[in-house]
Each structure stands twice: as structure tokens, then as C-alpha cells.
């Protein structure tokens, strides 16, 4: 699975580097800032339109693959959640488009883009739900095909629109990407979806509402709040410094997300299903050490190489973004600690440890938000990536304590 995922990610990285280079040359730092705002908004909508049930779908599909009745309850509840989420989100986007455009981009001229997203939100919800099914079934090959094909089509569209309509074209292509992803998923995976999701028997009932709401709450904290904080920090940098400074930080996070996307697929396809079936401290420690021994050295070497050749990386991907060089150290250190932390934190999702998850995520986000504002006042853009590193060091120790406290508190059921 890791090898297959590596091939897909490698192809995506090459294409992404090419697109980022084009964006840097054609729209500059200010344009990259605007693209960052839209992507953060899209990420927020990805969670909100389905009321954050993605991880719940992964968990319950992996546990009840053979239980058709339980699966039908799951998908009926998910269907209701998606209808509610898309209705609320679409209405807000459409009728508050001018206000949102002003907040996100500092101008009402992009209100058309917000209205376009209002139309796209059902596809965002459907794409998120179907992705949950694919991940829950651990269909690695199909998932790889869907990811690669949809990304290549979206990338081709971005390039075409970018050359034809400049920044507006790039933004529109990003907005309609969920439609492309759903189309590709149905083309590749429709037979399997029909096997597990009986669309004709979906009912407007919510028998698993209580169980899925726990995941909704966790998703709101981890995805919605994070996306909002990214949007707000980017807006703060644009307001207090310049849009170019906001674009430099956005470019740094784009590079980070490109290599961190590898770990994201591993978490949903392997870690959550694996942790969900582990009930002893001994087994958990063994699995944790195995994951650490497999992932951390690979990422550590990769990040070290990125740091050593950071000026070359900037010249290749973001020529002219000279202010990025000082950001690499803090961003890479933070991402390495983040990776180690997230492996542990997925135990919260696997075991539905809602309170622990929410506490650790809120603490992490609050630290990042507060430190970013505080440190950027003295260190500019570099202060934001310094906040990123400090936040994850504290987060790691908090999560480590909470996870192993879980086994200690349940020692009457769990023998170490």
C-alpha cells in the first residue's frame, strides 16, 4: 500500500511543482495568497457540507463491511447529514457572497466565485462521503486510481484556465475540482458503491446520529477551525504586512502540504482501521513503533534534503519568492513533530475519544493562533512558522500523555 501510494504521490508532486511554478510566474505572491484563501475555504466546506462524518464513515464501514443492515443505517444517517450541511452552506455562500469575498480577498469582485461554490457544495459533500467508503473498505488500488486521475484532470483544467483567464481562471478551476473528483469516482468505483450503498433504500432517518455526531464535533474542531484560522492569519498578514507576505507564507504551506499529503493517505487507509482493531497497550505500542520505524526515517531524510536544498527548491518552484528561505527551518521541524503527533492522535479517532481529541485540538489551534499573532508582530512572516513548530512540540507531549492515560484508565479491560 505504501509503495502504491508513493507512486501516486510522486506523480502528483511532479505535476504540483509544475503548476506552482506557473502560478508563481503568472500571478505572483498576491495571486498565491488568493489561491490559498480559496483552498482553505474549500477545505472548510469539505468538512462542513457533510457535517464532518468522513472519519466516522471510515470507521464504521471498516467494522461493518458484511453487515448490510448496519451499513444502510450508516448511509441513511449520512444522507440526512449531507442534505442539512449542503443546504445551510449553500444558502450562506450564495446570499453572503459579497461579504465573504471582501473578507477573503479584500474585494467584492470575487463574489461570483463564492456563488459558484454555493452551486458546487453538493458535489463536495458527495465526494467526501464516497471517499469515506473507499477508505473504509481499504480499496487501495481503486483509491490510487481515483486520486491520480481526478488530480491530473483538475491540474490540466487549472493550467488551461490559468493561461486563458489568469488568476480568475485558476480560482474557478479549484472551485469546480470536487465535481471532477465525484465524476471520476463514480466512473471507477460505481459497482462497488452500489454493492455497499443501496441508494434506493436510503431513508430520511438518522439512526446513527449520536455516533456520527461525535465525529462531526471532532471534524469541526480539527478541520473547520483550522481552515478558519489559516484564512484569518493569511488575512492578518495581508492587512498588517502585505499581500505578498501572505503569499510567501501560503507558498510555504503549499510545499508542506505537498509532502504531508503522503502521510494523510496512510492515516485514513491504514492507521485508523488498524488502531480501531487494537485493544491492548502492548499491541498498540508494537504498532506505534512499527509505524514510527517505517515513516519517520523516510520523512526525516526527505525533510533534511528539502532544507539543505531550500534555495534550489525556491528557485525551481517559486522563483522570486526570496523571503521564503528563512521559513523552511521552522516549517520542516514543525511538520516532523506534527507527523509523530498525528500518528498518536489517530487513536482518538479510532477509539472515538471525543473529549481527548477536542481538548488536544483546541489547545493546538489556540496555541498556533495566539503565537502566530504574537510572534508575527516581532518576526513578521517567520513568526507564523515559529508558532507552527512550538505548537506541535507542546501538542505531541499532550497527545502522548492522553493516549497512554487511556490504556491506564482501562486497565481492568486491557492487559498491558
N, C-alpha and C positions, 0 to 999 in steps of 0.2 A: 504494500500500500504506500509506504514511504517513497519507494523508488518511482512508482507510477505518479504520485503526487509531485515528486521532484521534477519529472519531465514536463508536466503541465505548468508548474510554476516557473520553470526555466524559460519556456516559450513565452509565457505571459510577461516575464521580466524583460526579455529582449524587446517585445512589442511595446511594453510600457516605457522603456527607456527611449525608444524612438519617438513615441508620442510626446513624452515630457520634453524632449529636445525641441520638437516642433513648437510646442506651447511656449517654451522659454523664448524662442526666436521670434514668434509671431505676435504673442500677446504680452510678453514681459512679466515682471514681478506683480504688477497690478492685476493683470489678467489671471495669473495663477492664484492670486488672493480670491478673486471672484469664483473661480472654479472650486477652490477649497470650501467656500461658503455653501455652494450648491451641493457638493458631495456630502458635507456634514448634514445638511438639511435632508438629503436623500437617505442617509443612514438613519437619521431620526425617524423618518417616515417608515423605513423598513421595519422598525420595531413597533411603532405606534399603530400602523394600519392593521396589523394582525393582533394587536393588543399584547405583543411580546410573548407569543406562545411557542416560538421556534424551539427552544431547548426542551420544553415540555413535550412537544411532538417527537423530538429525537428520543427522549427517554421512554415514552410510553409505546411508541412504535417498536423500539428495540426490545421492550419487555413483553409485548403482546402481539408479536408477529403472527401467531397462529390463532389468536382469539378474535374472530371476525366481529363478534358482538361488542367486545370492548373497543375495538378499533372504530366501529360505527359510532359509538358514543363519543369517542375522541374527536372524530371528524365533524360530527354534528355540532359539538360544542365549539370547535374551531371555526366552523362556518358562521355561526352566530357572532362570535368574537370579531371575525373579519368584516362582517356586514356593519357592525357597530363602529369598528375602528375606521373603516374607509368612509362611512357616512359622515362622521364627525370631522375627520381630517380633510376630506374633500370640500366640505362646506366652509371650514375655516380658511383653507387656502384660497378658494375662489373669491369669497367676499372680503377677505383681508389682504388681497394681493398687493395693493399699493403700500399698505403699512409694512408688510413683510419684505417687500422689495426695498423699501427705504432702510429698514433695519439691517438687512443682509448685505446690500450693495451700496448703501448711501445714496440711492436714487430710486425714483419710482419708474424709471424707464424699463426695468426688468419685470414689471408686474405681469406681462404676458407669459413669462416663464413660470411664474407661480401658478397662474391659471392652467397652464399646460400640465403641471404636476398634479393639479386637482383632478384632471381627467385620467392621469396615469395611475393614481393611487390604488385602484382595484387590482391592477397588474402587479404592483409592488407587494400587496398582501398575498395574492395567489402564489407569486414566486417564492415568497418566504415560507408559506405553508408547504408547498411541494418540495422545497429544499429540505425541510424538516423530515419529510417522508423518506427522501433519498438517503439522507444521513442516518436516520433511524434504522433503515434496512441495511446499512453499511454496503451499499452497492457502489463499490469503489470505482469500477471501470466506467459505469454509466455516469457517475458523478464527474469523473475526469473529462469525459466527452462533452457533457453539458457545459462545464466550466470553460473548457477550451474553445468550443465552437461559439458559444454566446459571446465570449470575450473578444474573439477575433472579428466577429461580425460588428460588434459595438465599436471596436477600435477602428475598423475600416470606415464606419459611418462617421466617427469623430474626425478622422483625417479629411474625409471628403467635405464635411460641413465646415471644418476649420479653414480650409483653403478657400471655400466659397463664401462663407459669411463671417469669418474671423471669430472673435470671442463669442458672439451670439450663436454662431453655428456650433461651437464646442459645447456651450451650455445646453443647447437644445438636444444634442446627441446624448449627453449624460442623462438628461431628463427622461428620454424615451428608452434608455437601456433596459429597464425592467420588462417592457413589452417584448423586446428581443429575447430576453432570458426565458420568459414564460413560453414563447413560441418554440424555442429550441428544446426546452424541457419536455413539452408535450410531444414534439416530433420524436425524441429519443426514448422517452420514458412512459409514454401514454399507456402501453399494455400493462406494465407493472402497476401504474397508478390505478388503473381500472380494476386490477386484481385486489388491491388493498382498500381502495376508496370506492365504495358503492354510491356513486353520485345520485342515482335515482332514489336512494333510500335516506338521503340526508334530510334531517328534520330540524325545524326551528326550535330546538330544545338544547339545554345546557347541562346534561347530567354530570359532566366532569368539570363544571365551572370552578368549584372550590379548589380542586387540584391544580388546574391550569392558571388560576388567578395568582397563585404563589409564584409561578414563573413569569407572569405578566408584571408583577411587582418587581421582581429581580431584573427583568429586562428594562423596565422603566428607569431603574437606578443606574444600571450599567451602560445602556445604550442611549436612551433619550437624554438623560442628564449629561452624559459625556459629550454627545453631539452638540447640545446647547452650550456647554462650557467652551468647546472648541470654537463655535460660532462667535460667542461673546468675547473670548480672548482675541480672536482674529479682528473683530470689530474694534476692540480696545487698542490694539496695536496700530490699526489704520487711523484711528482718531488721535491717539496720543503721540504716535510717531508718524509713519506714512503708510500708504497702501503698499508701497514697495517693501517695507519692513515686514508687513503682514504676509506678503507674498513669499518672502525669504523663509519665514517660519513654516508657511504652508508647504513650500518645496521640500524642506527638511522632513516634515511629517509624511509627505508623499513617498520619499525614499524609504523611510522607516516602515510604512505600511506595505511597501512592495516586498520587503524581505520578511516581514512579520506575517504576511498572508499565508506563508507556508505552514506556520505553526497553527494558524486558525483552522485550517482544514484537518490537521492531525487531531485537534481537540474535539471537534464535532464528530469526526468519523471514527475515532479510536478511543480517546481518553474518557469521554462521558459514558459511552456504552460499557467500557471496561470497568471504570470506577463504580458504575451502577450495580455491577455484579460482585463487588468485593465487600466483605462484611467483617473481616478481621484485620487487626492492626498489622499483623505480620505480613499478610498478603498485600496490604496497601503499601507498606514500606518497601516490599520487594518490587512492586510495580512502579512505585515512585522512583526508586533508584534506577530501575531499568530505563525508564523514560529519560531521566536526567543523564544517564550514561550515553544514551543514544542521541539526544537532541542538543544538550548544552555544549559539548565539544564542537559539534558541527557549526552551531551558531556562533560560538566564541571565536573560532578561527575565521569565519566569514566576516564577523564584525571587526576583528582586528585588521583584516585586509582592507576593508572599506575605510577604516580610519587612516591607515598608512597611505592609502592612495586617494584620500579625500579630495585633494586639489584636482587630480585627474578625473575623478567622478564628477566634480562640479563642471569641469571643462567639457566633458562628454555630454552630460545630461542638461545642465543649466548654465550654459556659457554666459558670463557676465554677472552671475549671482555671487559676487565675491564675498559678500557678507555671511555666506553660509559656512565657511571654513571653521569658524570658531564654535559652531553649534554641534559639530559631529561628536566631539568627546562626550558631552553630557547626554546627547540623544542616544548614542550607542550604549553607554554604560546603563542608562535607564532602561533601554529595551532588553538588555541581557538580564537584569534583575527582574524585569517585568515578565519575561518568559518563564523564569524559575518560579515566580509567584503565581502565574496563571495556571501552571500545571497543578499546583496545590489547590488553588481556588476552584478548580472544576470539580473538586469533591463536594463543594457546596451545591452545585447544580445536580450532580449525580445523586446525591442523597437528600436533595430538596431542603437544605439547611438555610431556610429563608432569612432568619434573623441574623445569622452569622454573615451571610452574603451581603445583606443590605448594610449592616454595620461597617464591614470592611470596605465596601464600595463607596459609601457615603464619606467615610473617613478619607479614602484615597482621593476622591474628587474634590472634597473640601480643601485638602492639603494642596492639591495642584492649583485650584482656583485662587486660593489665598496667596500661596507662594508666587504664582505667576504674576499677579498684580503687584505684590510687594517687591519682588526681585527685578521685574522689568523697569520699575521706576529708577533703579540704580544701574542696572546692567543692560537695559534695552532688550532686544530680542533674545540675547543669550540668557537673560534671566528666566525666560519661559522654559527653556530646555534644562536649566539648572533645577527648576521646580519639578520637572518631569523625573529627574534622577532621584532627588530627595524623597519625593512622594513614593516611589516604588521601593526604596530601601525600607522605609517605615512599613509600607504595605506588606512586604514579604514577611517580616517578623510577626506582624499581627495575624496574617493568614496562617502561618506555620503554627502559632500558638493555638488558634481556634480549631484547626483541623485535628491536631493531636489531642486537644481537650475533648473533642467529640468522642474519640475512641476511649479516652479515660472515663468519661461520664457514662459510657455504655458498656463498661467492662463486665457488668453482670450478664450481658448478652454476647460480648465479644471477648474472646480469649486471645491475648497477645501472643 
